[in-house]
Amino acid sequence: MFAYFRFSLPRAVTEQLVERLGHLKTSPLTAAALKKLKSFQAKSGTTPGVYVIYLDQCAVYAGKAEDVAERLAQHLWKLSGRRGIDPEQIKVKALLLDENWSTSTYFC
């Protein structure tokens, strides 16, 4: 008649985000791609989200941001000055989150 259920909201949300990101294609991390992302953000009416940066098709960094396009622009600027990294090697996936979710609370 009674049971105890231990539920981890952060784990559940993270698993869903990882699954959804897995279905997205990578995009080059370029100014043109970021312009398209900004347009998508404007149409969606939301800017926060999560993203994954890939180097040669290998995930090397996952992050969260209150403004994904702005944060990825910062990454692009930093990576453009790195020696030994061809910008063609850098790809990205980004997932905007509904305004009801705080990226700082639910993504690990």
N, C-alpha and C positions, 0 to 999 in steps of 0.2 A: 504494500500500500504506500510505502514511503521509499524514497530513494534520494541519493545525493548525486548531483551532477556538477562536475567541475568544468566550467566553460571558460575557455581562453579567447576572449574577443580579439586581442592582438594577433594570436596565432591564426584564428579563422580568417581574419581580414587579410593577413599576409599571404596565406595559402591561396585565397581567391585572387589577389593581385598578381602573384607569381603565375598562376594558371592563365589569367587574362593576358598578361604580358607575353606569355609563351605563344599565344596565337597571333601576335602582331609581327609584321615584317619589320626588319631594321631599315632605317633611313640614314643617309649620310649626315654627318654632323657638319652642316654647311650653313652659311648665311641664308641661302635660298630656302633650305628646309626649315630654318627657324622662323622665317617670314611666314611660311605656310602654317607652322604651329601657332604663331601669334594670331593668324586669321581664324584658325580652328578654335582657339581659346575665346576669341571675341564672339564667334557664332555660338559657342557652348555657354558663354556667360560665366566661365569659371577658369581660374588660372592654377590652383594648386594641384599637385599630383606627384607621381613617382616616375623614375626613369632608370634606364640601364644603359651604360656605355660599353660598347664592344670594341675590341682591338682584334683585327683579323678573325672575326666571327666568334671570339671568346669573350664572355662577359667579364669585365675587369672592374666595374664600379656600379653600384646601385645607390641611388640617392632619392631624396624627397625635397620638395621645394614649395613655397607658397606661390611662386610664379615659375613654372617649369621652363618656359621659353627663355626667361631672363637668366635662370640658373645655367641652362645649357649654353647660352651665349657666353657666360663666364668661363665655362669649361672649354668652349671653342677657342676663346682668346688665349687661355693658358696653354692649350695643346698646340696652338699654331706656332708657338715659340720653342717648342721642344725639338731637340735634335734627335734624329733617328726615328721619328714618327712621321710617316707619310699621312697627310690628312685623308687620303683615299682609304686608309685602313680603319678609320674611326667611323663607327655606326652607332645609332642610338634607337631606343624604343622609349616611348613616353605614354603614360596613361594619366589622363586628367581625372580628378576625383570630384564627385558631387560636392557641392558647397557645404553639405551637412557633415562632411568628414574633415577632420583636422589631420594634415599630414604629419604634424609633430607628435600626435598621440598614438596613431594606429599603425604606422609602418616601421618595422624594425630593420 
